[in-house]
Structure formats: structure tokens, C-alpha cells
Amino acid sequence: MGRIHPATATANQSYCREMTDEVVVKAIKNMEMPEEWKFHIYDFFADNPPGILMRFCEEYGISSEELRAFYERFVRPFCRNRHLEEVWKY
């Protein structure tokens, strides 16, 4: 099984099946929302404070621009993280 960062573990709390860090990284890097993991990914963004999300990105080489682009395209229309948006000054 793949590595589980605290941010990913938080997103997995409500589900029987565990999403790995690799699923999140691949989704963000490829700008693709995997249908089978979309609710996990919504929770990844909604349930984690900005600091944890930023640390996750640092560990996996995801730029803040990549994170924001993914969030705006796939997450924000359905599930918002107001604290993250405050960091980005929406």
C-alpha cells in the first residue's frame, strides 16, 4: 500500500477504502479528477487546514499554482475551503 500523509488520512476518515497520497498527487499533477476518488479528494481539500495542505504539496513537489488550479477547476465548484481561499485572497 502507498504512503498516507496526515492530510490524506484526514480525507479517508469517512470511508472504508483508503486513498493513497499517490492518488492525490497524480490527480493534481495531471489536472484530472478521478471519478472513483472524487469525494475523498473533496474531503482532502475541505477537511484540512491550509498549512497541512501546503506541507503535503511541499513534500510531493506540487506548486501552489498547481494546487490552486486543481482546486479552482475541480473542487471549488462543489466543495469550498474558505480558509484556503483566505490564504489565496479570493
C-alpha positions in Angstrom: 0.0 0.0 0.0 1.2 3.6 -0.7 2.1 6.2 1.8 -0.5 8.0 3.8 0.2 11.6 4.7 -1.8 13.2 7.6 -3.8 15.2 5.0 -4.7 12.1 3.2 -5.6 10.2 6.4 -8.0 13.1 7.3 -9.7 12.7 3.9 -10.1 8.9 4.4 -11.8 9.1 7.8 -15.4 8.7 6.5 -14.6 5.9 4.0 -13.9 2.2 4.2 -11.5 2.4 1.3 -8.2 4.3 1.8 -7.0 6.7 -0.9 -3.2 7.0 -1.1 -1.0 10.1 -1.4 -0.1 8.9 -4.9 -3.8 9.2 -6.0 -3.9 12.9 -4.9 -0.5 13.8 -6.3 -1.4 12.2 -9.7 -4.7 14.0 -9.8 -3.2 17.4 -9.1 -0.2 17.0 -11.4 -2.3 15.6 -14.3 -5.2 18.1 -13.6 -7.6 15.2 -13.7 -10.3 14.3 -11.1 -10.5 10.5 -10.8 -14.2 9.7 -10.6 -13.7 6.9 -8.1 -11.8 9.2 -5.7 -13.6 12.5 -6.1 -15.4 12.5 -2.7 -12.2 11.6 -1.0 -10.4 14.4 -2.8 -13.2 16.9 -1.9 -12.7 15.9 1.7 -8.9 16.2 1.3 -9.4 19.9 0.5 -12.4 20.6 2.8 -11.1 18.9 6.0 -7.5 20.0 6.1 -6.3 23.5 7.1 -4.1 25.4 4.6 -0.9 24.6 6.5 -1.3 20.9 6.2 -2.2 21.1 2.5 0.8 23.3 1.8 3.1 20.8 3.6 1.6 18.0 1.6 2.4 19.9 -1.6 6.0 20.7 -0.5 6.6 17.0 0.3 5.4 16.0 -3.2 6.7 18.9 -5.3 3.3 20.3 -6.1 3.5 24.1 -6.6 0.9 26.4 -5.1 -0.1 27.3 -8.7 -0.8 23.6 -9.4 -2.8 23.2 -6.2 -4.8 26.4 -6.8 -5.6 25.5 -10.4 -6.8 22.0 -9.4 -8.8 23.4 -6.6 -10.5 26.1 -8.8 -11.3 23.7 -11.6 -12.4 20.6 -9.7 -13.1 21.3 -6.1 -14.3 24.9 -5.5 -17.5 24.5 -7.6 -18.6 21.7 -5.3 -16.8 22.0 -2.0 -15.1 25.1 -0.7 -12.3 25.6 1.9 -12.8 29.2 3.0 -9.6 29.1 5.0 -7.6 28.1 1.9 -9.3 30.8 -0.1 -8.4 33.4 2.5 -4.7 32.4 2.1 -5.2 32.9 -1.7 -7.1 36.2 -1.1 -10.2 35.4 -3.0 
